[in-house]
Amino acid sequence: MNTDKIILSVATTGSWASKAQHPGLPTAPEEIAQAAVESWREGAAIVHVHARDEAGKMTCDLARFRRIKELIRAQGCDLLINFSTSGGAGRVDEGERFNSLAAGPELASLDAGSMNFNQRVFLNPPDFIEELARRMLAAHVKPEIEVFDSGMVGNALTLVEKNLIQPPLWWQFVLGVRGGAPATARDLVHLVESVPAGSLWSVCAVGRHQLPMNVLAIAIGGHARTGLEDNLYYRRGELAQSNAQLVARLARIARECGREPATPQEARAMLGLGDSPMA
């Protein structure tokens, strides 16, 4: 594994935050696409996309996902596009959560288990995640295995044993959500030691934990996700100007540590994917 290169992901929007909380939060397809392109210019290789409807509410509408992808590509941007299948952690029916796969992303999230998610229950029962993995495999979409607690690693490895997820495995450790693993060095190291050799892993963390966990990932050879989905603030009491500002800070820190941000095409090679769709 090349630990000199780091894959930076940007999660631009999420399902929960609103413009009332951050006026610059991208919610319209045009805003999400522009945030993705600006983040790409600062060093992001992957954009993690949640779609919103005209009222700014979370949606799994296929047309919205297609429009976002179209707008990103129209600007000559070769970011790896990673569509969410979370459905807003229990806010839509299971069937709707498959919609984004039809838009042809290179990556899509696979939440590897059920959990208490703040005040909600985020259901990902075994039959659902197995069907999601089957559909991803059929659509040639690589799963980003989202792990909120250590038990989810075992759930995902069951799918690997069934040949429903192919190596190299790509893990996203989501830390600091109430109901999941805390955002601590001990918990991150435990998760890293729990996945198979040859895996690639990234870490994101919510709120004030975002930057410390990102920096730790940089230091110990992992990859990192930033963006307004996970944290609306640049520092305490100061809203981030944009997703691109958060990416630029992380790229700067990575370079100071001797790790150059991977280009999208370098990230594709690391993840075992094909050529850029812009080629």
C-alpha positions as CSV (number, residue, x, y, z in Angstrom):
1,M,0.0,0.0,0.0
2,N,1.4,3.4,-1.0
3,T,1.2,5.5,2.2
4,D,2.9,8.4,0.5
5,K,-0.3,9.3,-1.2
6,I,-3.5,10.1,0.7
7,I,-7.0,9.9,-0.7
8,L,-9.0,13.0,0.4
9,S,-12.8,12.7,0.3
10,V,-15.2,15.6,0.7
11,A,-18.8,15.1,2.0
12,T,-20.4,18.3,0.8
13,T,-23.9,18.2,2.1
14,G,-25.2,15.3,4.2
15,S,-28.9,14.7,5.1
16,W,-29.4,16.7,8.2
17,A,-27.9,20.2,8.2
18,S,-29.8,23.2,6.7
19,K,-29.1,26.6,5.3
20,A,-30.5,28.0,8.5
21,Q,-27.5,26.5,10.2
22,H,-25.0,27.4,7.5
23,P,-26.1,29.7,4.6
24,G,-23.4,28.3,2.4
25,L,-24.5,24.7,2.7
26,P,-24.9,23.3,-0.9
27,T,-28.4,21.8,-1.4
28,A,-29.4,22.5,-5.0
29,P,-27.7,20.2,-7.6
30,E,-25.9,23.2,-9.0
31,E,-24.5,24.1,-5.6
32,I,-23.5,20.6,-4.8
33,A,-21.7,20.2,-8.1
34,Q,-19.9,23.5,-7.7
35,A,-18.8,22.6,-4.2
36,A,-17.5,19.3,-5.5
37,V,-15.5,20.9,-8.3
38,E,-14.0,23.6,-6.0
39,S,-13.0,20.8,-3.6
40,W,-11.4,18.8,-6.4
41,R,-9.3,21.9,-7.3
42,E,-8.1,21.9,-3.7
43,G,-7.0,18.2,-3.6
44,A,-10.1,16.1,-3.1
45,A,-10.2,12.8,-5.1
46,I,-13.7,11.6,-4.0
47,V,-17.0,13.5,-3.5
48,H,-19.6,11.8,-1.2
49,V,-23.0,13.0,-2.4
50,H,-26.4,13.3,-0.7
51,A,-29.2,14.8,-2.8
52,R,-31.7,17.3,-1.6
53,D,-35.1,18.2,-3.0
54,E,-36.3,21.7,-4.0
55,A,-37.2,22.5,-0.4
56,G,-33.7,21.4,0.7
57,K,-34.8,18.2,2.3
58,M,-33.0,14.9,1.9
59,T,-34.2,12.9,-1.1
60,C,-33.3,9.6,-2.9
61,D,-34.7,10.9,-6.2
62,L,-32.7,9.4,-9.0
63,A,-33.1,12.5,-11.3
64,R,-31.4,14.6,-8.6
65,F,-28.4,12.2,-8.4
66,R,-28.1,12.1,-12.2
67,R,-28.2,15.9,-12.4
68,I,-25.5,16.3,-9.9
69,K,-23.2,13.9,-11.7
70,E,-23.9,15.5,-15.0
71,L,-23.1,19.0,-13.7
72,I,-19.8,17.8,-12.1
73,R,-18.7,16.1,-15.4
74,A,-19.7,19.1,-17.5
75,Q,-17.0,21.1,-15.8
76,G,-14.3,18.6,-16.8
77,C,-14.0,17.3,-13.3
78,D,-12.8,13.7,-12.9
79,L,-13.6,13.3,-9.2
80,L,-14.7,9.8,-8.1
81,I,-18.4,10.2,-7.5
82,N,-19.6,8.4,-4.4
83,F,-23.4,8.4,-4.0
84,S,-25.0,7.8,-0.6
85,T,-27.4,4.9,-0.1
86,S,-28.1,5.8,3.6
87,G,-31.6,7.2,3.0
88,G,-31.0,9.8,5.7
89,A,-30.5,7.2,8.5
90,G,-34.1,5.9,8.5
91,R,-35.9,8.7,6.8
92,V,-37.0,6.8,3.7
93,D,-38.1,3.2,2.8
94,E,-35.4,0.6,2.1
95,G,-36.4,0.3,-1.6
96,E,-35.7,4.0,-2.3
97,R,-32.1,3.6,-1.0
98,F,-31.1,1.6,-4.1
99,N,-32.1,4.5,-6.4
100,S,-28.7,6.3,-6.6
101,L,-27.0,3.1,-8.0
102,A,-28.9,3.6,-11.3
103,A,-27.1,7.0,-11.8
104,G,-23.8,5.2,-12.4
105,P,-21.5,6.3,-9.6
106,E,-18.1,4.7,-9.2
107,L,-18.5,4.3,-5.5
108,A,-21.5,4.1,-3.2
109,S,-21.9,3.9,0.6
110,L,-22.7,0.6,2.2
111,D,-23.7,1.1,5.9
112,A,-22.6,-2.1,7.5
113,G,-25.1,-2.5,10.3
114,S,-27.9,-1.1,12.3
115,M,-27.4,1.3,15.2
116,N,-29.0,3.9,17.4
117,F,-28.2,7.1,15.5
118,N,-28.6,10.0,17.8
119,Q,-32.3,9.9,18.5
120,R,-33.2,7.6,15.6
121,V,-32.7,4.0,14.7
122,F,-30.7,3.5,11.6
123,L,-31.8,0.1,10.3
124,N,-29.5,-1.9,8.0
125,P,-30.6,-5.5,8.5
126,P,-28.6,-8.4,7.1
127,D,-30.9,-9.0,4.1
128,F,-30.9,-5.4,3.1
129,I,-27.1,-4.9,3.2
130,E,-26.7,-8.2,1.3
131,E,-29.1,-7.1,-1.4
132,L,-27.3,-3.7,-1.6
133,A,-24.0,-5.4,-2.0
134,R,-25.4,-7.7,-4.7
135,R,-26.8,-4.7,-6.6
136,M,-23.5,-2.8,-6.3
137,L,-21.6,-5.8,-7.6
138,A,-24.0,-6.1,-10.6
139,A,-23.7,-2.4,-11.3
140,H,-19.9,-2.4,-11.0
141,V,-20.1,0.1,-8.2
142,K,-17.5,-0.2,-5.5
143,P,-18.8,-0.2,-1.9
144,E,-17.4,2.3,0.5
145,I,-18.0,0.2,3.6
146,E,-19.2,2.7,6.3
147,V,-18.4,1.5,9.8
148,F,-19.9,3.3,12.8
149,D,-18.8,0.7,15.4
150,S,-16.5,-2.4,15.5
151,G,-19.3,-4.9,15.1
152,M,-20.0,-3.6,11.6
153,V,-16.6,-4.8,10.5
154,G,-17.7,-8.4,11.0
155,N,-21.0,-7.7,9.2
156,A,-19.0,-6.5,6.2
157,L,-16.6,-9.4,6.2
158,T,-19.6,-11.8,5.9
159,L,-20.3,-10.1,2.6
160,V,-16.7,-10.4,1.6
161,E,-16.8,-14.2,2.4
162,K,-19.8,-14.4,0.1
163,N,-17.8,-12.7,-2.7
164,L,-20.3,-9.8,-2.7
165,I,-17.5,-7.3,-2.0
166,Q,-14.3,-7.6,-3.9
167,P,-10.8,-6.4,-2.7
168,P,-9.2,-4.1,-2.3
169,L,-11.7,-3.2,0.5
170,W,-12.4,0.4,1.1
171,W,-13.5,1.3,4.6
172,Q,-14.9,4.6,6.0
173,F,-14.7,4.7,9.8
174,V,-17.4,7.2,11.0
175,L,-16.6,8.3,14.5
176,G,-18.2,10.4,17.1
177,V,-21.9,9.7,16.2
178,R,-24.0,9.2,19.3
179,G,-24.7,5.5,19.4
180,G,-21.5,4.6,17.6
181,A,-17.8,4.4,18.3
182,P,-16.3,7.5,20.0
183,A,-13.9,9.7,18.2
184,T,-10.7,8.7,20.0
185,A,-7.3,7.5,19.0
186,R,-7.9,4.2,20.8
187,D,-11.1,3.5,18.9
188,L,-9.6,4.4,15.5
189,V,-6.6,2.1,16.1
190,H,-8.9,-0.7,17.1
191,L,-10.9,-0.4,13.9
192,V,-7.7,-0.2,11.8
193,E,-6.4,-3.4,13.4
194,S,-9.8,-5.1,12.9
195,V,-9.8,-5.0,9.1
196,P,-8.0,-7.4,6.8
197,A,-4.4,-6.8,5.6
198,G,-4.4,-4.9,2.3
199,S,-7.5,-2.9,3.1
200,L,-7.6,0.8,2.5
201,W,-9.3,2.9,5.1
202,S,-10.4,6.4,5.7
203,V,-11.8,8.2,8.7
204,C,-14.4,10.9,9.2
205,A,-15.7,12.3,12.5
206,V,-18.5,14.6,13.4
207,G,-18.3,18.1,14.8
208,R,-15.2,19.2,16.7
209,H,-13.7,15.7,16.3
210,Q,-13.4,16.1,12.5
211,L,-9.9,17.7,12.3
212,P,-8.2,15.7,15.1
213,M,-9.3,12.4,13.6
214,N,-8.4,13.5,10.1
215,V,-4.9,14.5,11.3
216,L,-4.5,11.2,13.1
217,A,-5.4,9.3,9.9
218,I,-2.8,11.3,8.0
219,A,-0.2,10.5,10.6
220,I,-0.7,6.7,10.7
221,G,-1.1,6.0,7.0
222,G,-4.8,6.2,6.4
223,H,-7.0,8.4,4.3
224,A,-9.4,11.2,5.4
225,R,-12.8,12.7,4.7
226,T,-13.8,16.3,5.5
227,G,-16.7,18.5,4.5
228,L,-19.8,20.3,5.7
229,E,-21.7,17.0,6.1
230,D,-19.6,16.2,9.1
231,N,-18.8,19.6,10.5
232,L,-20.1,23.1,9.7
233,Y,-17.3,24.8,11.4
234,Y,-13.7,25.7,10.5
235,R,-12.8,26.3,14.2
236,R,-14.8,26.8,17.3
237,G,-17.3,29.6,16.8
238,E,-16.3,30.2,13.1
239,L,-18.4,28.6,10.3
240,A,-16.3,27.2,7.5
241,Q,-16.4,29.3,4.4
242,S,-16.9,26.3,2.1
243,N,-16.2,22.7,1.6
244,A,-13.2,23.7,-0.4
245,Q,-11.7,25.6,2.5
246,L,-11.9,22.4,4.7
247,V,-10.3,20.3,1.9
248,A,-7.5,22.9,1.4
249,R,-6.6,22.8,5.1
250,L,-6.4,19.0,5.1
251,A,-4.3,18.9,1.9
252,R,-1.9,21.4,3.4
253,I,-1.5,19.4,6.6
254,A,-1.1,16.2,4.6
255,R,1.7,17.8,2.5
256,E,3.4,19.0,5.6
257,C,3.5,15.4,6.8
258,G,5.0,14.2,3.5
259,R,1.8,12.9,2.0
260,E,0.7,14.2,-1.3
261,P,-3.1,14.1,-2.0
262,A,-3.9,11.5,-4.6
263,T,-5.4,12.7,-7.9
264,P,-8.7,11.0,-8.8
265,Q,-6.9,8.8,-11.2
266,E,-4.3,7.7,-8.6
267,A,-7.2,7.0,-6.2
268,R,-8.8,4.9,-8.9
269,A,-5.7,2.8,-9.2
270,M,-5.3,2.4,-5.4
271,L,-9.0,1.3,-5.2
272,G,-8.7,-1.1,-8.1
273,L,-11.0,0.9,-10.3
274,G,-10.8,1.6,-14.0
275,D,-9.8,4.6,-16.0
276,S,-11.3,8.1,-15.5
277,P,-14.7,8.6,-17.1
278,M,-13.2,11.7,-18.6
279,A,-10.6,9.8,-20.6
